[in-house]
Amino acid sequence: MAKISLSQLDVSPCLGCHRCLDTGECILQDDYQVVRDRLIRADIVAFASPAYFWNVPSQAKAFIDRHQSLWAWQALAGPAASKASSQQARRGVLLAVAADPVPQFDGLIQTVDALFRAYGIPLSDKHLITDAFVKDALRDRQAIREAALESGRAAVTNLS
């Protein structure tokens, strides 16, 4: 198990050059490839994010956009070339926190679901938390914390 903080990595935004359509690889060489390779091998991926204007923050969006090269690689190599396309027991969990008390997570859910689909990972559970503007806003919301922990336990238990 490993925690990856996208905000701490060097991931450049997609250039839109389309060179990956010829090679299946992005011409930019940075931390994207390391994280991509770990996600290809992962059984469970938990994506936790604040909601900024009802989507993922810019660092996460840059990382997600770079997956255009993964789609290109899969198209060139075929489905048998990727563990993402052949593994059935994978799980994806989304945890998103927003300051606004009104839930409006559709854009964020669609973005993270597209990332998971690039790896053949179903979005099996989501925890969407609103009204969490200040630090420690969830400290007294025990039911939310327990539901997220149970989701993690269930994901690990259901891998077989």
N, C-alpha and C positions, 0 to 999 in steps of 0.2 A: 504494500500500500504506500502511496506517495502523494503528497500534496504539491500541486503545481500552482504557483501564483503568477498569472499572466502579467500582472502589473510589474513584476520584478524581472521580466524577460525582455530580451531584445528581439522584437518581432515587428518587422516593417510592414506597412500596408501593401496590399496587392497593387502592382503597377498597371494592371490591365494590358500587359504586353502580348498575352496569348501564346507565349513561347512554350508554356506547359502543355498546350494542345499538341505540340509536336513530340515532346519528350516525356511528358508525364511528371516532370520535375519543375519546381519553381526556380527561376534563375537567381532569386535572392537567397543567400545563404546566411541564416541566423538561427535563433532558437526555435523557430517554427518546426524544422525538420526533426529535432530531438523530441519535442512534445508529440508531434504527429506519430513518430515511430512508437512511442510509449502508448499512445491511445490505440494504435492498431493492435497491440498485444493485450490491452486491458479487458478484463472481464466485466468490471463495473466502473462506470464513470459518473461521478457526482459533480455537477456543475453548479457552483454557488456564486451568486452575483447580486450586487445592488442593481436596482432598476434606475437608469438615468434616462429621463424623458421616455419612459416605458419601453426601454430596450437595454441591451448590455452596454457597459462602458466602452469607450473607444479602443482600449487595449484589447479587450475581448473581441470586439468587432473586427479589428485588424487581423487577429489570429483566425477568426472564423472565415473571413473573406479569402485568406490565403489557401483555403481548402479547395478553391477552384482547381488547383494543381492535383489534388487527390482525386477529384472527379475525373480529370483528364487522364491520370495514371490508370485508374480503374477501367476507363473506356479503352485505353490502348492495350493494357495487359490482360483484360478479361477477368471475369469474376473469380476464377480459380486461383488467381495470383494473390489474393488478399484474405487474411484471416477475418477481416471485417465482413466479408461477404459469405464466409463459410461457418461462422460460429453462431450457434443458436441460443446459447444460454447467457448472452450478454444482457446487461441492464444499464439503463441510464436514469439518473435521478436529477431533478432540477430543484434548486432552492433559490428563490429570489425574494429580495426584501426591498420594499419601496416606502418612501416617506408619506406619500399621499394616502389618505384613508380610504379612497375609492379604488377598488381593484381594476386595473387596466393593463393586464399582462400579455395580451394577445401577441403583440410584436415580439416581445422577448421570448415567449414560448415558441413561436414559429422559427425564430432565429436559432435557438438552441436545438430544437427538433431537427432542423436542417443539418446542423453540425453532427448530431447523433446519427442521422440517416447516412451521412457520408461514411461512417464507420460501420454501418449495419447494426447500430445499437438502438433498440426500441426505447422510447421515453416511457418508462414503466411507472414513474411516480413523480409528483411535483408538489412542492410546498411553496405557496405564494403568500407572502406576508406583507400586509399593509400597515400604515400608521406607525412606522418605525424610523422616525426622523432623527432622534437623538441617540447618542451612544447609550448602550445598555437598555434600549427600549424593549428588548425581549426578555430581560432578566426576570420579570414577574409574570411572564406569559408561559407558564410551565407546560400547558397542554400543547403549545406549538413546538416547544423543544422536545417533548416526549414523542410527538408524532414524527418528527424528523429522525430521531434516534431509532424508532421502530421501523421506519422506512429503510434505513441503512441495514438494520439487522435482517429484515425480510429480504432485501436484495442479496445479501451474502448467503442466507439460508437457501434461497431459491435458485442458486447457481447450478445445482446438479442436474 
